[in-house]
């Protein structure tokens, strides 16, 4: 599973001109399911999102989590995060899970996030969406569940 986290002052998602989710301060999460993902990947990513210290403390240091700042989540499915651009000029998306696999895992992901008693808003899985956001920082972080198996590089 791969997510792009953007710290926002506000964000909203619209489908067919209708707002389907909106938040104030918190994180906009673009999420993609890989064809090898399982519930372990969902657990790992959800824990990272909720507990990653990317909000400023009183000294301006990244030392507070989403939970500690009482932030909200806007989660948008985005299979294009698994674009393979190594060959040619048209990206390949073969690493993204097909909808029949991705949809239930994405739903499980949302349920897991909601279990932390955080406000979670979403777009509509598989639909064309319009996203509006006001970045805070900006702070943008990529988290990939596959990376937890790799050695740390400095």
LINJO-V617829 format. One record per backbone hydrogen bond with DSSP energy under -0.5 kcal/mol. NH is the residue of the N-H (numbers start at 1). CO is the residue of the C=O. E is the energy in kcal/mol with one decimal. If there is no record, write none. Layout:
NH;CO;E
NH;CO;E
//
This chain:
2;32;-2.2
3;143;-2.9
4;30;-2.3
5;3;-0.5
5;141;-3.5
6;28;-2.4
7;139;-2.5
8;26;-2.6
9;134;-3.2
10;134;-0.9
11;23;-1.8
12;132;-2.8
13;21;-2.7
14;130;-2.7
15;18;-2.8
18;15;-1.8
20;13;-2.8
21;13;-1.4
23;11;-2.8
26;8;-2.1
27;72;-2.5
28;6;-2.8
29;27;-0.6
29;74;-3.3
30;4;-2.5
30;28;-0.6
31;29;-0.6
31;76;-2.7
32;2;-2.8
35;95;-2.0
37;34;-1.7
41;38;-0.6
42;38;-1.5
43;39;-2.4
44;40;-2.2
45;41;-2.5
46;42;-2.7
47;43;-2.3
48;44;-2.0
49;45;-2.7
50;46;-2.3
51;47;-2.2
52;48;-2.2
54;52;-1.4
54;64;-0.8
55;64;-2.2
57;61;-2.1
60;57;-1.8
63;55;-2.0
63;61;-1.3
64;55;-2.2
67;50;-1.3
69;65;-1.6
70;67;-1.0
71;66;-2.6
72;25;-1.8
73;119;-2.7
74;27;-2.3
75;121;-2.9
76;29;-3.3
78;31;-3.3
81;78;-1.8
82;79;-1.9
83;80;-1.7
84;92;-2.9
85;83;-0.7
91;89;-0.6
92;84;-2.1
95;82;-0.5
96;93;-1.4
97;33;-2.9
101;98;-1.7
102;98;-3.0
103;99;-2.7
105;101;-1.3
106;102;-3.1
107;103;-2.2
108;104;-2.2
109;105;-2.2
110;106;-2.3
111;107;-2.3
112;108;-2.5
113;109;-2.3
114;110;-2.5
115;111;-1.5
116;113;-1.5
117;114;-1.9
118;113;-0.6
121;73;-2.9
123;75;-1.5
125;123;-0.5
127;124;-2.0
130;14;-2.4
132;12;-2.7
134;10;-2.6
135;133;-0.6
136;7;-2.8
137;135;-0.6
141;5;-2.4
143;3;-2.6
145;1;-3.1
147;144;-1.4
148;145;-1.0
149;146;-1.5
150;147;-1.8
//
